């Protein structure tokens, strides 16, 4: 059952640790977003796949606080941005913003790319919603309307843990799909990073 939690619910003292434990890796999100970007439209271009895949990764931008906390710790300053702000961008307003930006960077069929961007964004949220329970049983609710409204926080009572068989099965299925696409299309998720790395990965898979 989908439930709404009040944001006034108390957080654990080790909130930052719980977030780290209950976070699906961006790599896992990429393994889902990239093949979905292939399946959404016929003959997607590299530019479109990158836009759509990045849209599927974009909710985790709010995890940048971890980098800030690490940097300030080196400087001898204690900050806790990771705990305070992680998941704040897992919200509909930010998803709409990402979709608009995606339409701006798209070349042609902008509306379709915008809709695809919003879909990939919500697939990310869905993955976090159903499969990111921490080993301690804590579920990090998704602030779906943040920052416009703080009272809507999504969670499901049956959420499974990160190491549950469902996540393992999903990871296996999408790894196989990615492998097949690499062999057939001669492209890989690494095209988001570098054409050279992409070509190396493709050549290794095709051996």
Beta strands, then each sheet from edge to edge (+ up, - down):
strand 1: 2-4
strand 2: 142-143
strand 3: 153-156
sheet 1: 1+ 3- 2+
end
